[in-house]
Amino acid sequence: KVIRDLASRIEQQGCLAVTRSSHSQGVGDETFENVHFDASLSSESITFENGGREIRSTSSSNSHAVLNVSFSGSGVYVYIISFYHHITTHNSSTSKHRYSWEFRIMKDTHGDEMTCIGAAVSSTERIEDSSYERSTELWMYRGYNGFLYARSKLVEGTNQKFHVGDIVTCILDLDAGTLSFVINGGTVQKIMFTDMAGFAISPAVSFYGPSRVVSVISVE
């Protein structure tokens, strides 16, 4: 009820809010509606389609896009809305802080992928460095070779590659501070990132080439 009342007041003021449904599905405790990529937090070279649920890279340089929702631990949900305000709600019934989001690789070049999937440190300002290799604010899983980059650090290990048409599911466990991935609904790969404790997290995508397209399917 608190969320509904706050969302109603925000919408009356002309702001766009991320709302929460009243039922539960999947990995997380809540299913988030009206989720889209946030232009104010994404690279200026990104174009937005289908109400912001699909993004296209237009630059040969690094670029990124961030969803308009943020997760933090201790039973706190943070919703990023226009004008950079936040709504914070507490859910005392939540015993585990696990969330998931799914991205579909709509367009890329097989064997020459330039798309990375993962998460970003939540912020009310645009990330300065979009590079999956250099950014200290991104955790990225690179489709081309399966390499992992944790806030500018290369993570050792071999992982499954992903290609155009694939659905990549990201599973965030804020209690453990970890992020895991599933390709096309298969078996959960080993825990890939283990250094996410203490951060507020937003789902994110990064590119390092033009004409790549990704869509968000769901956030739970």
C-alpha atoms as one frame of an Amber mdcrd trajectory, in Angstrom:
protein
   0.000   0.000   0.000   2.844   2.387   0.829   4.415   1.746  -2.585   1.106
   2.263  -4.353   0.449   5.527  -2.514   3.936   6.852  -3.210   3.816   5.786
  -6.846   0.437   7.470  -7.247   1.733  10.756  -5.846   4.831  10.595  -8.023
   2.853   9.903 -11.193   0.523  12.806 -10.376   3.614  15.022 -10.290   4.595
  13.868 -13.765   7.357  11.463 -12.725   7.881   7.947 -13.970   8.119   5.330
 -11.255   9.012   1.673 -11.200   6.089  -0.119  -9.570   5.926  -3.478  -7.839
   3.295  -6.122  -8.510   1.356  -7.737  -5.688   2.293 -11.309  -6.605   5.566
 -13.219  -6.539   7.235 -15.187  -9.291  10.536 -16.883 -10.009  13.781 -16.256
  -8.185  12.989 -12.965  -6.510  10.384 -11.991  -3.943   8.783  -9.430  -6.214
   8.132  -9.015  -9.933   8.919  -5.513 -11.172   6.741  -3.879 -13.767   7.399
  -0.881 -16.024  11.094  -1.690 -16.109  13.040  -0.047 -18.929  16.492   1.241
 -19.768  17.040   4.702 -18.308  18.328   7.217 -20.829  19.581   9.538 -18.082
  21.893   6.797 -16.774  22.962   5.385 -20.146  25.420   6.487 -22.811  24.207
   9.235 -25.101  25.017   7.093 -28.148  22.431   4.461 -27.126  19.046   4.578
 -28.853  15.890   3.325 -27.171  13.043   1.379 -28.742   9.836  -0.346 -27.621
   9.259   1.985 -24.721  12.839   1.730 -23.558  12.772  -2.045 -23.215  15.135
  -2.432 -26.166  18.437  -0.665 -26.798  20.675  -0.274 -29.832  24.352   0.698
 -29.876  25.275   3.316 -32.476  28.913   4.019 -31.627  32.101   2.129 -32.406
  33.341   3.219 -28.983  32.314   1.769 -25.619  28.771   2.453 -24.487  26.423
   1.179 -21.814  22.792   1.156 -20.684  21.303   0.734 -17.201  17.808  -0.323
 -16.157  15.705   2.049 -14.049  15.683  -0.230 -11.016  18.212  -0.764  -8.236
  18.574  -3.509  -5.632  20.258  -3.263  -2.249  20.436  -5.618   0.704  18.964
  -5.548   4.210  15.419  -5.769   2.900  15.610  -2.438   1.087  14.268  -1.857
  -2.409  15.404   1.273  -4.211  13.515   2.573  -7.200  15.204   5.101  -9.468
  12.685   7.580 -10.847  12.918  10.758 -12.894  14.572  13.801 -11.359  16.954
  11.358  -9.631  14.846  10.888  -6.530  14.653   7.530  -4.766  11.916   5.650
  -2.994  13.143   3.227  -0.348  10.781   0.601   1.089  11.409  -2.027   3.715
  10.042  -5.564   3.447  10.425  -7.280   6.798   9.038 -10.541   5.377  11.924
 -10.922   2.972  14.377 -13.510   4.245  16.549 -13.708   1.156  17.519 -10.929
  -1.177  17.727 -12.743  -4.487  16.722 -11.157  -7.758  17.025 -12.038 -11.419
  16.799 -10.300 -14.758  16.779 -11.574 -18.319  18.250  -9.987 -21.441  17.813
 -11.247 -25.003  20.589 -10.667 -27.536  18.494  -9.373 -30.438  21.279  -8.404
 -32.831  24.999  -9.132 -32.867  27.532 -10.804 -35.157  28.157 -14.483 -34.460
  31.854 -14.962 -33.809  32.420 -11.220 -33.487  30.116 -10.375 -30.591  30.452
  -6.928 -29.058  27.893  -7.231 -26.259  28.447  -7.665 -22.521  25.769  -8.460
 -19.941  25.807  -7.877 -16.214  25.332  -5.177 -13.603  26.393  -1.712 -12.539
  26.875   0.089  -9.262  23.616   1.984  -8.821  23.949   5.727  -9.150  21.849
   8.789  -9.812  24.435   9.929 -12.354  25.679   8.430 -15.598  28.683   6.129
 -15.337  31.721   7.946 -16.691  33.550   4.975 -18.212  31.510   2.503 -20.298
  34.404   0.130 -20.921  33.842  -3.418 -19.731  37.626  -3.610 -19.163  38.263
  -0.304 -17.403  35.105   0.728 -15.589  35.219   0.464 -11.796  31.404   0.514
 -11.746  30.570  -2.453 -13.968  30.497  -6.244 -13.616  30.421  -7.578 -17.174
  30.148 -10.994 -18.829  31.532 -10.785 -22.376  29.684 -12.750 -25.055  32.580
 -13.050 -27.498  34.814 -15.186 -25.285  32.962 -15.678 -21.998  35.476 -13.561
 -20.084  34.421 -11.801 -16.884  35.347  -8.303 -15.751  34.659  -7.284 -12.149
  34.981  -3.533 -11.789  37.975  -3.359 -14.166  39.558  -6.624 -13.008  39.703
  -9.697 -15.247  38.300 -12.742 -13.433  40.154 -15.969 -14.175  38.269 -18.953
 -15.579  36.515 -20.234 -18.700  32.809 -19.628 -19.186  30.156 -20.328 -21.780
  29.912 -17.851 -24.652  26.602 -16.295 -25.680  25.433 -15.268 -29.142  22.661
 -13.532 -31.037  19.268 -14.974 -30.151  20.390 -16.180 -26.724  18.638 -15.266
 -23.470  21.005 -14.478 -20.623  19.577 -14.685 -17.110  21.456 -12.920 -14.315
  20.863 -14.125 -10.744  21.873 -11.732  -7.975  22.230 -12.911  -4.362  22.740
  -9.833  -2.232  23.147 -11.817   0.973  26.144 -13.637  -0.502  27.242 -10.728
  -2.701  27.313 -12.891  -5.826  26.098 -12.849  -9.418  25.520 -15.980 -11.529
  24.350 -16.502 -15.110  22.165 -18.918 -17.062  22.153 -19.194 -20.859  18.835
 -20.097 -22.512  17.330 -21.546 -19.369  20.068 -24.140 -18.913  22.018 -25.041
 -15.823  23.240 -22.225 -13.614  26.915 -21.722 -14.303  29.317 -21.461 -11.393
  29.133 -18.288  -9.366  30.959 -15.771 -11.516  31.169 -12.601  -9.430  31.738
 -12.733  -5.688  32.584  -9.116  -4.803  29.161  -7.438  -4.898  28.412  -7.237
  -1.171  27.793  -3.743   0.136  26.750  -2.281  -3.215  23.395  -1.192  -4.571
  23.095  -2.957  -7.926  21.373  -2.120 -11.213  21.074  -4.471 -14.213  23.225
  -3.220 -17.089  24.512  -3.900 -20.602  27.666  -2.643 -22.298  28.725  -2.584
 -25.945  31.995  -1.953 -27.763  30.667  -1.761 -31.307  27.705  -0.346 -33.266
  24.443  -1.963 -34.413  24.076  -4.343 -31.481  20.614  -4.724 -29.955  19.528
  -6.067 -26.558  16.078  -6.236 -24.995  15.034  -6.708 -21.374  12.593  -9.569
 -20.935  11.938  -9.521 -17.207  13.137  -8.448 -13.782  12.088 -10.411 -10.705
